[in-house]
Amino acid sequence: MRRKVHITLDDIAQQLSVSRVTVSKALRGHPDISSEMTKKVRAIADELGYSPNIFARNLSARRSQMMGLVVPKIAHYFFGSVIESVYNVAFENNYEIILMVSQENPERERKHIETLMSMRVDGIMVSISEHTRNFDVFRRVRSRGIPLVFVDRAPVPMPQGFSSVVVDDRGGAFQATEQAIRIGHKRLAHLAGPQDVSIGREREEGFKEALRAHGLPIRDEWIIEAGFGKEDGYRGFKRFYDSKNLPDFIFAVTYPVALGVYEAARDFGVRIPQDVDIMCFGDSDMHRFISPSLSCVNQPTAELGRKAFQLLLETIRHSDDFLAQHVRIKTDLIIRETCRGKI
């Protein structure tokens, strides 16, 4: 006889000739049910292979104990580290995380968020795609009364009523650029990100502020605004190379962009750091395999994930009177073989 796939509370109750309410209370450890009956109910539940239907439970419970997390990439050191941190703190707080990956596609991002809303999650954390320009789905989230926190990447301008947890993108970019100036570079370029995404806007502003602070010109031809991927770094460096006017130093908006620069420099016979020096925003465990080793602005990913979860949880618990908060976490520089000094 074919085994029943979905075992219900009624199936367990029928086996024991008790009510459905008794079974439900026993499985929840309710004091109304004797320890003997509780043991019997749980034994039958195990024997039949019962598992609770969390979606049905959500229909009657005030909270689902689930949160959604939408990120642009998963095969990425930065996002992998943030995800791990979120999972750890969620487990400590008896929450499940439903992970969605947009793959830098705003349409997938929208569908993922709508799916999470339909699953009745208690709240959502989102790091937006580099192509997200329409923010209507976020407004729908707010109209449904579902708390949402932006993590690392946020829309520009920020829609009202939402919280965010980011690193000090502007300050970190300023530090990196100032380090390049301090060791003698005067012809500085930036491979920048989209200006509609917070990290693209803030990192470019930090780069420009450092140039202004040290009386250096901001040259439009040496600021190339593209995406956050390796291919953007390759194409950006090729544009510098084809112009026959290479800068002394390139500040890359992300680690993958810097990897694209390394690849292009190798293909075109340009030496790093002797011919062109480089630093990027964000670290990776790949630095051990890159030569010369890449200096970077270090982002505290564990703290970023933990703060994002905690802020979302606080928003959920005090949703009626919670005011939006914007948390900014400090960065620091890791100096390796690039941007250490003129060679």
C-alpha positions as CSV (number, residue, x, y, z in Angstrom):
1,M,0.0,0.0,0.0
2,R,1.3,3.4,-1.0
3,R,2.5,5.5,2.0
4,K,0.6,8.8,2.5
5,V,2.9,11.7,1.6
6,H,1.4,14.5,3.8
7,I,0.6,13.3,7.3
8,T,-1.9,15.6,9.1
9,L,-2.9,16.2,12.7
10,D,-6.1,14.3,11.9
11,D,-4.1,11.2,10.9
12,I,-2.4,11.2,14.2
13,A,-5.6,11.8,16.1
14,Q,-7.3,8.9,14.3
15,Q,-4.5,6.5,15.2
16,L,-4.8,7.4,18.9
17,S,-8.6,7.9,19.0
18,V,-8.2,11.4,20.4
19,S,-9.2,14.9,19.1
20,R,-7.2,17.0,16.7
21,V,-6.9,19.6,19.5
22,T,-5.3,17.1,21.8
23,V,-2.7,16.2,19.2
24,S,-1.9,19.8,18.4
25,K,-1.4,20.7,22.1
26,A,0.7,17.6,22.7
27,L,3.1,18.5,19.8
28,R,3.4,22.0,21.2
29,G,4.1,20.7,24.8
30,H,1.0,22.4,26.2
31,P,0.5,21.9,30.0
32,D,-3.1,20.8,29.5
33,I,-1.8,17.4,28.1
34,S,-0.3,14.8,30.3
35,S,3.3,13.8,29.8
36,E,2.1,10.2,29.0
37,M,-0.2,11.4,26.2
38,T,2.4,13.8,24.9
39,K,4.9,10.9,24.5
40,K,2.3,8.8,22.7
41,V,1.4,11.6,20.3
42,R,5.0,12.3,19.5
43,A,5.8,8.6,19.0
44,I,3.0,8.2,16.5
45,A,4.0,11.5,14.8
46,D,7.6,10.1,14.4
47,E,6.3,6.7,13.2
48,L,4.0,8.3,10.6
49,G,6.7,10.8,9.5
50,Y,4.7,13.9,10.4
51,S,6.2,17.3,9.9
52,P,4.3,20.6,10.6
53,N,2.9,22.6,7.7
54,I,4.5,26.0,8.4
55,F,2.5,27.7,5.7
56,A,-0.8,26.5,7.3
57,R,0.6,27.6,10.7
58,N,1.3,31.1,9.3
59,L,-2.4,31.6,8.6
60,S,-3.3,31.4,12.3
61,A,-0.1,32.6,13.9
62,R,0.9,36.2,14.3
63,R,4.4,35.5,13.2
64,S,5.9,33.0,10.9
65,Q,9.4,33.0,12.4
66,M,10.7,33.3,8.9
67,M,12.6,36.2,7.2
68,G,13.5,36.7,3.6
69,L,16.9,37.6,2.3
70,V,17.4,38.8,-1.3
71,V,21.0,39.2,-2.5
72,P,22.4,39.9,-6.0
73,K,25.0,37.1,-6.0
74,I,25.7,34.0,-4.0
75,A,29.1,33.0,-5.6
76,H,30.7,36.1,-4.2
77,Y,32.9,36.3,-1.1
78,F,31.2,39.4,0.3
79,F,27.7,38.2,0.0
80,G,28.6,34.7,1.1
81,S,30.1,36.1,4.3
82,V,27.0,38.3,4.9
83,I,24.6,35.4,4.3
84,E,26.5,33.2,6.8
85,S,26.4,35.9,9.4
86,V,22.6,36.4,8.9
87,Y,22.0,32.6,9.2
88,N,24.0,32.4,12.4
89,V,22.2,35.2,14.2
90,A,18.9,34.0,12.8
91,F,19.4,30.5,14.3
92,E,20.3,32.1,17.7
93,N,16.9,33.9,17.6
94,N,14.8,30.9,16.4
95,Y,14.3,32.3,12.9
96,E,14.5,30.6,9.5
97,I,16.0,32.5,6.6
98,I,14.6,32.1,3.1
99,L,17.3,33.0,0.7
100,M,16.6,34.4,-2.8
101,V,19.2,35.4,-5.4
102,S,18.4,38.0,-8.0
103,Q,21.5,37.5,-10.1
104,E,21.7,41.3,-10.6
105,N,18.3,41.1,-12.4
106,P,15.7,43.6,-11.2
107,E,12.8,41.5,-12.6
108,R,13.9,38.4,-10.6
109,E,14.4,40.7,-7.6
110,R,10.8,41.9,-7.9
111,K,9.4,38.4,-8.2
112,H,11.5,37.1,-5.3
113,I,10.1,39.9,-3.1
114,E,6.6,39.2,-4.1
115,T,7.1,35.5,-3.4
116,L,8.4,36.3,0.1
117,M,5.3,38.5,0.7
118,S,3.0,35.7,-0.4
119,M,4.9,33.3,2.1
120,R,4.0,35.7,4.9
121,V,7.5,36.2,6.1
122,D,7.9,38.5,9.1
123,G,10.4,40.8,7.4
124,I,12.7,41.1,4.4
125,M,16.3,42.1,4.0
126,V,17.4,43.2,0.5
127,S,20.6,44.1,-1.2
128,I,19.4,45.5,-4.5
129,S,20.7,44.6,-7.9
130,E,22.9,47.0,-9.8
131,H,20.1,47.5,-12.4
132,T,17.2,48.2,-10.0
133,R,15.6,51.5,-10.9
134,N,11.9,50.9,-10.2
135,F,11.2,50.9,-6.5
136,D,7.4,50.2,-6.6
137,V,7.8,46.7,-5.2
138,F,9.4,48.2,-2.0
139,R,6.4,50.5,-1.6
140,R,4.1,47.5,-1.9
141,V,6.0,45.8,0.8
142,R,5.6,48.9,3.1
143,S,1.8,49.1,2.2
144,R,1.4,45.5,3.3
145,G,3.0,46.4,6.7
146,I,6.0,44.1,6.2
147,P,9.3,45.5,7.7
148,L,12.1,45.7,5.1
149,V,15.8,46.6,5.7
150,F,18.3,47.4,2.9
151,V,21.7,45.7,3.4
152,D,24.9,47.1,1.8
153,R,23.2,48.2,-1.4
154,A,20.2,50.6,-1.1
155,P,18.3,52.7,-3.7
156,V,19.2,56.3,-4.5
157,P,17.3,58.2,-3.4
158,M,16.2,56.1,-0.4
159,P,12.4,55.5,-0.4
160,Q,10.9,56.9,2.8
161,G,10.1,54.7,5.7
162,F,12.8,52.0,5.2
163,S,15.9,51.3,7.3
164,S,19.3,50.4,6.0
165,V,22.6,48.8,7.3
166,V,25.6,49.7,5.2
167,V,29.3,50.2,5.6
168,D,30.9,53.7,5.4
169,D,31.3,53.6,1.6
170,R,32.3,57.2,1.3
171,G,34.8,57.2,4.1
172,G,36.4,53.9,3.0
173,A,36.7,55.3,-0.6
174,F,38.2,58.5,0.8
175,Q,40.8,56.5,2.8
176,A,41.8,54.3,-0.1
177,T,42.2,57.3,-2.4
178,E,44.1,59.2,0.2
179,Q,46.5,56.3,0.6
180,A,47.3,56.4,-3.1
181,I,47.9,60.2,-2.9
182,R,50.1,59.8,0.2
183,I,52.5,57.4,-1.6
184,G,52.9,59.8,-4.5
185,H,50.2,59.1,-7.1
186,K,48.8,62.1,-8.8
187,R,47.0,60.7,-11.9
188,L,44.1,58.9,-10.2
189,A,41.2,57.1,-11.9
190,H,38.1,55.4,-10.6
191,L,36.1,52.4,-12.1
192,A,32.8,53.4,-10.5
193,G,29.4,51.7,-10.1
194,P,25.9,52.7,-11.0
195,Q,24.9,56.0,-9.4
196,D,21.4,54.8,-8.7
197,V,22.8,52.3,-6.2
198,S,24.1,53.6,-2.9
199,I,27.5,51.9,-3.0
200,G,28.2,53.3,-6.5
201,R,27.2,56.8,-5.5
202,E,29.0,56.9,-2.1
203,R,32.2,55.3,-3.3
204,E,32.6,57.7,-6.2
205,E,31.9,60.7,-3.9
206,G,34.6,59.5,-1.4
207,F,37.0,59.2,-4.3
208,K,36.2,62.8,-5.5
209,E,36.4,64.2,-2.0
210,A,39.9,62.9,-1.5
211,L,41.0,64.5,-4.7
212,R,39.5,67.8,-3.8
213,A,41.0,67.6,-0.3
214,H,44.5,67.3,-1.8
215,G,44.0,69.8,-4.6
216,L,44.1,67.2,-7.4
217,P,41.9,67.6,-10.5
218,I,38.8,65.4,-11.0
219,R,39.1,64.2,-14.6
220,D,35.9,63.0,-16.1
221,E,37.7,60.7,-18.6
222,W,39.2,58.9,-15.6
223,I,35.9,58.1,-13.9
224,I,34.1,55.3,-15.7
225,E,30.7,54.4,-14.4
226,A,29.7,50.8,-15.2
227,G,28.7,47.7,-13.1
228,F,30.1,45.7,-10.2
229,G,31.4,42.7,-12.1
230,K,34.8,41.5,-13.5
231,E,33.8,42.2,-17.0
232,D,33.2,45.9,-16.1
233,G,36.8,46.0,-14.7
234,Y,38.2,44.5,-17.9
235,R,36.3,46.9,-20.2
236,G,37.1,49.9,-18.0
237,F,40.8,49.2,-18.1
238,K,40.7,48.6,-21.8
239,R,39.2,52.1,-22.3
240,F,42.1,53.6,-20.3
241,Y,44.6,51.5,-22.3
242,D,43.1,52.4,-25.7
243,S,43.2,56.1,-24.8
244,K,47.0,55.9,-24.6
245,N,46.7,57.8,-21.4
246,L,47.0,55.4,-18.5
247,P,46.5,56.7,-14.9
248,D,49.0,56.0,-12.1
249,F,46.3,54.5,-9.9
250,I,42.9,52.9,-10.3
251,F,40.4,52.7,-7.4
252,A,38.0,49.8,-8.2
253,V,34.4,50.0,-6.8
254,T,34.4,46.2,-6.0
255,Y,36.8,43.3,-5.7
256,P,35.4,41.6,-8.9
257,V,36.0,44.9,-10.8
258,A,39.6,44.8,-9.6
259,L,40.0,41.2,-10.8
260,G,38.9,42.4,-14.3
261,V,41.6,45.0,-14.2
262,Y,44.2,42.4,-13.3
263,E,43.1,40.2,-16.2
264,A,43.1,43.1,-18.7
265,A,46.5,44.4,-17.5
266,R,48.0,40.9,-18.0
267,D,46.5,40.7,-21.6
268,F,47.9,44.1,-22.5
269,G,51.3,43.7,-21.0
270,V,50.8,46.3,-18.2
271,R,52.5,45.7,-14.9
272,I,50.7,46.0,-11.6
273,P,51.8,48.0,-9.5
274,Q,54.8,49.3,-11.4
275,D,52.9,50.7,-14.4
276,V,49.4,51.1,-12.8
277,D,48.7,50.7,-9.1
278,I,45.3,49.6,-7.8
279,M,43.2,49.3,-4.7
280,C,39.6,48.1,-4.5
281,F,36.6,48.3,-2.1
282,G,36.0,44.9,-0.5
283,D,38.1,41.9,0.2
284,S,38.1,38.2,-0.8
285,D,39.6,35.0,0.2
286,M,41.1,34.8,-3.3
287,H,43.8,37.4,-2.3
288,R,46.1,34.5,-1.5
289,F,46.1,33.4,-5.2
290,I,46.6,36.9,-6.8
291,S,50.0,38.4,-7.5
292,P,50.7,41.0,-6.6
293,S,48.4,40.7,-3.6
294,L,45.6,43.3,-3.7
295,S,45.2,46.1,-1.1
296,C,41.6,46.8,-0.3
297,V,39.0,48.6,1.9
298,N,38.0,45.9,4.3
299,Q,34.3,45.5,5.1
300,P,33.2,43.8,8.4
301,T,30.8,41.4,6.7
302,A,30.0,39.5,10.0
303,E,28.9,42.7,11.7
304,L,27.0,43.9,8.6
305,G,24.9,40.7,8.5
306,R,24.4,40.7,12.3
307,K,23.3,44.3,12.4
308,A,20.9,43.9,9.5
309,F,19.1,41.0,11.2
310,Q,19.0,42.7,14.6
311,L,17.6,45.9,13.0
312,L,14.9,43.9,11.1
313,L,14.0,42.0,14.2
314,E,13.7,45.2,16.2
315,T,11.5,46.6,13.5
316,I,9.2,43.5,13.6
317,R,8.9,43.7,17.4
318,H,8.1,47.4,17.4
319,S,6.4,47.8,14.0
320,D,3.6,50.1,15.3
321,D,6.0,52.9,16.5
322,F,9.3,52.1,14.9
323,L,11.1,54.9,13.1
324,A,13.5,54.1,10.2
325,Q,17.1,53.9,11.2
326,H,20.3,54.1,9.0
327,V,23.3,52.2,10.4
328,R,26.7,52.9,9.0
329,I,29.6,50.6,9.9
330,K,33.2,51.7,9.8
331,T,35.8,50.2,7.4
332,D,39.5,49.9,7.5
333,L,42.4,49.5,4.9
334,I,44.3,46.3,4.3
335,I,47.6,47.2,2.6
336,R,49.2,44.3,0.8
337,E,51.5,44.5,-2.3
338,T,49.6,47.1,-4.3
339,C,49.3,50.7,-3.2
340,R,52.2,50.3,-0.7
341,G,54.6,52.6,-2.4
342,K,56.2,53.6,-5.7
343,I,58.4,50.9,-7.2
